[in-house]
Structures are given as C-alpha cells and as structure tokens.
Amino acid sequence: MIADAQSVISILGLTMLGTAGLLALLPVGTCSQCSHCRLEKLARQRDRELEAGRSYGAAFCAVCGRHHRADEEHRF
C-alpha cells in the first residue's frame, strides 16, 4: 500500500515537471494581436531607451517620458 502511494506521487511529480517544461516552450509574449503582448513589447522598448539614455547622459523629459537632448522633438 505504501509503495503504491509513493509511486503515484512520483508519477504525478514527473508529470508536473513535464508539464512545466512544455509550458516553458510556449510562445508567450510574442504575438502581435493581443494587447498584453503589445504592452509588454512597449515596456521593454521603453526600458531599453531609458537605459540607453542614461548611458549617453541625456536628461529625462517629464513631458514625453523618455531621455533625450533638449533640442530634440518630443515623441508621444
């Protein structure tokens, strides 16, 4: 009886690990249709721009929310 319970628990654990591995292969965040993925892409792009602006020494603009020189146009 105890050996049966342990084998069932082991099988369920391996099944959960296999399911987690398969879920990791799904293309989450790569579609162009849903709003969640578009927002994620925009957030990543904004983070990259902020990092690049900091490294180039450009000031942060509170009007448009990005780093740029004072003589550049605002992008909204």
C-alpha distances in whole Angstrom, upper triangle without the diagonal:
4,6,5,6,9,10,11,13,14,16,17,19,20,21,23,25,26,27,29,31,32,33,35,37,38,42,42,45,47,48,52,52,50,51,48,49,52,52,50,52,55,54,53,57,58,56,57,61,60,59,62,65,64,64,68,69,69,69,67,69,68,69,67,64,65,66,70,73,76,78,75,75,72,69,67
4,5,5,6,9,10,11,12,14,15,17,18,20,21,23,24,26,27,29,30,32,33,35,37,41,40,44,46,47,51,51,48,50,47,47,51,51,48,51,53,51,51,54,56,53,55,58,58,57,60,62,61,61,65,66,67,67,64,66,65,67,65,62,62,64,67,71,73,75,73,72,70,67,65
4,5,5,6,9,10,10,12,14,15,16,18,20,21,22,24,26,27,29,30,32,34,35,39,39,43,44,46,50,50,48,49,46,46,50,50,47,50,53,51,50,53,55,53,54,58,57,56,59,61,60,60,64,65,66,66,64,66,65,67,65,62,62,63,67,70,73,75,72,72,69,66,65
4,5,5,6,9,10,11,12,14,15,16,18,20,21,22,24,26,27,29,30,32,34,37,37,41,43,44,48,47,46,47,44,45,48,48,46,48,51,50,49,52,54,52,53,57,57,56,58,61,60,60,64,65,66,66,63,65,64,66,64,61,61,63,66,69,72,74,71,71,68,65,63
4,5,5,6,9,10,11,12,14,15,16,18,20,21,23,24,26,27,29,31,32,36,36,39,41,42,46,46,43,45,42,42,46,46,44,46,49,47,46,50,51,49,51,54,54,53,56,58,57,58,61,62,63,63,61,62,61,63,61,58,58,60,63,67,69,71,69,68,65,62,61
4,5,5,6,9,10,10,12,14,15,16,18,20,21,23,24,26,27,29,31,35,34,38,40,41,45,45,43,44,41,41,45,45,42,45,48,46,45,48,50,48,49,53,52,51,54,56,55,56,59,60,61,61,59,61,60,62,60,57,57,58,62,65,68,70,67,67,64,61,60
4,5,5,6,9,10,11,12,14,15,16,18,20,21,22,24,26,27,29,33,33,37,38,40,44,44,42,44,41,41,44,44,42,44,47,45,44,48,50,48,49,52,52,51,53,56,55,56,59,60,61,61,59,61,60,62,60,57,57,58,61,65,68,69,67,66,64,61,59
4,5,5,6,9,10,10,12,14,15,16,18,20,21,22,24,26,27,31,31,35,37,38,41,41,39,41,38,38,42,42,40,42,45,44,43,46,48,46,47,51,51,50,53,55,54,55,58,59,60,60,58,59,58,60,58,55,55,57,60,64,66,68,65,64,62,59,57
4,5,5,6,9,10,11,12,14,15,16,18,20,21,23,25,26,30,30,33,35,37,40,40,38,39,36,37,40,40,38,40,43,41,40,44,45,43,45,48,48,47,50,52,52,52,55,56,57,57,55,56,56,57,55,52,52,54,57,61,63,65,63,62,59,56,55
4,5,5,6,9,10,11,12,14,15,17,18,20,21,23,25,29,29,32,34,36,39,40,38,39,36,36,40,40,37,39,42,41,40,43,45,43,44,47,47,46,49,51,50,51,54,55,56,56,54,56,55,57,55,52,52,53,56,60,63,65,62,61,59,56,55
4,5,5,6,9,10,10,12,14,15,16,18,20,22,23,27,27,31,33,34,38,38,36,38,35,35,39,39,36,38,42,40,39,43,44,42,43,47,47,46,49,51,51,51,54,56,56,57,54,56,55,57,54,52,51,53,56,60,63,64,61,61,58,55,54
4,5,5,6,9,10,10,12,14,15,16,18,20,21,25,25,29,31,32,35,35,33,35,32,32,36,36,34,36,39,38,37,40,42,40,41,45,45,44,47,49,49,49,52,54,54,54,52,53,53,54,52,49,49,51,54,58,60,62,59,58,56,53,51
4,5,5,6,9,10,11,12,14,15,17,19,21,24,24,27,29,31,35,35,33,35,31,31,35,35,32,34,37,36,35,38,40,38,39,43,43,41,44,47,46,46,50,51,52,52,49,51,51,52,50,47,47,48,52,55,58,60,57,57,54,51,50
4,5,5,6,9,10,11,12,14,15,17,19,23,23,27,28,30,34,34,33,34,31,31,35,35,32,34,37,36,34,38,40,38,39,42,42,41,44,46,46,46,49,51,51,52,50,51,51,53,50,47,47,48,52,55,58,60,57,56,54,51,49
4,5,5,6,9,10,11,12,14,16,17,21,21,25,26,28,32,32,30,32,29,29,33,33,31,32,36,35,34,37,39,37,38,42,42,41,43,46,46,46,49,51,51,52,49,51,50,51,49,46,46,48,51,55,57,59,56,55,53,49,48
4,5,5,6,9,10,10,12,15,16,19,19,23,25,26,30,30,28,30,27,26,30,30,28,30,33,32,31,34,36,34,35,39,39,38,41,43,43,43,46,48,48,49,46,48,47,48,46,43,43,45,48,52,54,56,53,52,50,47,45
4,5,5,6,9,10,11,13,15,18,19,22,24,26,29,30,28,30,27,26,30,30,27,29,32,31,29,33,35,33,34,37,37,36,39,41,41,41,44,46,46,47,45,46,46,48,45,42,42,43,46,50,53,54,52,51,49,46,45
4,5,5,6,9,10,11,13,17,18,21,23,24,28,29,27,29,27,26,29,30,27,29,32,31,30,33,35,33,34,38,38,37,39,42,42,42,45,47,47,48,46,47,47,48,46,43,42,44,47,51,53,55,52,51,49,46,45
4,5,5,6,9,10,11,15,15,19,20,22,25,26,24,26,24,23,27,27,25,26,30,29,28,31,33,32,33,36,37,36,38,41,41,41,44,46,46,46,44,45,45,46,43,41,41,42,45,49,52,53,50,49,47,44,42
4,5,5,6,9,10,14,14,17,19,21,24,25,23,25,22,21,25,25,22,24,27,26,25,28,30,29,30,33,33,33,35,38,37,38,41,42,43,43,41,42,42,43,40,38,38,39,42,46,49,50,47,47,44,41,40
4,5,5,7,9,13,14,17,18,20,24,25,24,26,23,21,25,26,23,24,27,27,25,28,30,29,29,33,33,32,34,37,37,37,40,42,42,43,41,43,43,44,41,38,38,39,42,46,48,50,47,46,44,41,40
4,5,5,7,11,12,16,16,18,22,23,22,24,21,20,24,25,22,23,27,26,25,28,30,29,29,33,34,33,35,38,38,38,41,43,43,44,42,43,43,44,41,38,38,40,42,46,49,50,47,46,44,40,39
4,5,5,9,9,13,14,16,20,20,19,21,18,17,21,21,19,20,24,23,22,25,27,26,27,30,31,31,33,35,36,36,39,41,40,41,39,40,40,40,38,35,35,37,40,43,46,47,44,43,41,38,36
4,6,8,9,12,13,16,19,21,19,21,18,16,20,21,18,19,22,21,20,23,25,24,24,28,29,28,30,33,33,33,36,38,38,39,36,38,38,39,36,33,33,34,37,41,44,45,42,41,39,36,35
4,6,9,12,12,14,18,19,19,21,19,16,20,21,18,19,23,22,21,23,26,25,25,28,30,29,30,33,34,34,36,39,39,40,37,39,39,40,37,34,34,35,38,41,44,45,42,41,39,36,35
4,6,9,10,11,15,16,15,18,16,14,17,19,16,17,21,21,19,22,25,24,24,28,29,29,30,33,34,34,36,38,38,39,36,37,38,38,35,33,32,34,37,40,43,44,41,40,37,34,33
4,6,6,8,11,13,13,15,13,11,14,16,14,14,17,18,17,19,22,21,22,25,26,26,27,30,31,31,33,36,35,36,34,35,35,35,32,30,29,31,34,37,40,41,37,36,34,31,30
4,6,7,11,12,11,13,10,8,12,13,11,12,15,15,15,17,20,19,20,23,24,24,26,28,29,30,32,34,33,34,31,32,32,32,29,27,27,29,32,36,38,39,36,35,32,29,27
4,6,9,10,9,10,8,5,8,10,7,8,11,12,11,14,16,16,17,20,21,22,23,25,27,27,29,31,30,31,28,29,29,29,26,24,23,26,28,32,34,35,32,31,28,25,24
4,7,9,9,11,10,6,9,11,9,9,12,14,12,14,17,17,18,20,22,22,23,26,27,28,29,32,31,31,29,30,30,30,26,25,24,26,29,32,35,35,32,31,28,25,24
4,6,7,9,9,6,8,11,11,10,13,15,15,16,19,20,20,22,24,25,26,28,30,30,32,34,32,33,31,31,31,30,27,26,26,28,30,33,36,36,32,31,29,25,24
4,6,8,9,7,6,10,11,9,12,14,15,15,17,19,19,21,23,25,25,27,29,30,31,33,31,32,29,29,29,28,25,24,24,26,28,31,34,34,30,28,26,22,21
4,7,9,8,8,11,12,12,14,16,17,17,20,22,22,23,26,27,28,29,32,33,34,35,33,34,31,30,30,29,26,25,26,29,30,34,35,36,32,30,27,24,22
4,6,6,7,9,10,11,13,15,16,17,19,20,22,23,25,26,27,29,31,32,33,35,33,33,30,29,29,28,25,24,25,28,30,34,35,36,32,30,27,24,21
4,6,5,6,9,10,10,12,14,15,16,18,20,21,22,24,26,26,28,30,31,32,30,30,27,26,25,24,22,21,22,25,27,31,32,33,30,27,25,21,18
4,5,5,6,9,10,11,12,14,15,16,18,20,21,23,24,25,27,29,30,31,30,29,26,26,25,25,22,21,21,25,27,31,33,34,30,29,25,22,20
4,5,5,6,9,10,11,12,14,15,17,18,20,21,23,24,26,27,29,30,29,29,26,26,26,25,22,21,21,24,26,30,32,33,29,28,25,22,20
4,5,5,6,9,10,11,12,14,15,16,18,20,21,22,24,26,27,28,26,27,24,23,23,22,19,18,18,21,23,27,29,30,26,24,22,18,16
4,5,5,6,9,10,10,12,14,15,16,18,20,21,22,24,26,26,25,24,21,21,20,20,17,16,16,20,22,26,27,29,25,23,20,17,15
4,5,5,6,9,10,11,12,14,15,17,18,20,21,23,24,26,24,24,21,22,21,22,19,17,17,20,22,26,28,29,26,25,22,19,17
4,5,5,6,9,10,11,12,14,15,16,18,20,21,22,24,23,23,21,21,21,21,18,16,16,18,20,24,26,27,24,23,21,17,16
4,5,5,6,9,10,10,12,14,15,16,18,20,21,22,20,20,18,18,18,18,14,13,13,15,18,21,23,24,21,20,17,14,13
4,5,5,6,9,10,10,12,14,15,16,18,20,21,19,19,16,17,17,17,14,12,12,15,17,21,23,25,22,21,18,15,14
4,5,5,6,9,10,11,12,14,15,17,18,20,19,19,17,18,19,20,17,14,13,15,18,21,24,25,22,22,20,17,16
4,5,5,6,9,10,10,12,14,15,16,18,17,18,16,16,18,18,14,13,11,13,15,18,21,22,19,19,16,14,14
4,5,5,6,9,10,10,12,14,15,16,14,15,12,13,14,15,11,9,8,10,13,16,19,20,17,17,14,12,12
4,5,5,6,9,10,11,12,14,15,14,15,13,14,15,17,14,11,9,11,14,17,20,22,19,20,17,16,16
4,5,5,6,8,10,11,12,14,14,15,14,16,17,19,16,13,10,11,13,17,20,21,18,19,18,16,17
4,5,5,6,8,10,10,12,11,12,11,12,14,15,12,10,7,7,9,13,16,17,15,15,14,12,14
4,5,5,6,9,10,10,9,10,8,11,13,14,12,9,6,6,9,13,16,18,16,16,15,14,15
4,5,5,6,9,10,10,12,11,14,16,18,16,13,10,9,12,15,18,20,18,19,18,17,19
4,5,5,6,9,9,11,11,14,17,18,16,14,10,8,10,13,16,18,16,17,17,16,18
4,5,5,6,5,7,8,11,14,15,13,11,8,5,7,9,13,15,13,15,14,14,17
4,5,5,6,8,8,12,15,17,16,13,10,7,10,11,14,17,16,18,17,18,19
4,5,8,10,12,15,18,20,19,16,13,10,12,13,16,18,17,20,20,20,22
4,6,9,11,14,18,19,18,16,13,9,9,10,13,15,14,17,18,18,21
4,6,9,12,16,18,17,15,12,9,9,9,12,14,14,17,17,19,21
4,7,9,13,14,14,12,9,5,5,6,9,11,11,13,14,15,18
4,6,10,12,12,10,8,5,6,6,8,11,11,13,13,15,17
4,6,9,9,7,6,4,7,9,10,13,12,13,12,13,14
4,5,6,5,6,6,7,9,9,12,11,11,9,10,12
4,6,5,7,9,11,12,12,15,14,13,10,12,12
4,6,8,10,11,13,12,14,12,11,8,9,9
4,6,9,10,12,12,14,11,10,6,6,6
4,7,9,13,13,15,13,12,9,9,8
4,6,10,12,14,11,11,9,9,10
4,7,9,12,10,11,10,11,13
4,6,8,7,9,8,10,13
4,5,6,9,10,12,15
4,6,8,9,13,16
4,7,9,13,16
4,7,9,13
4,7,10
4,7
4
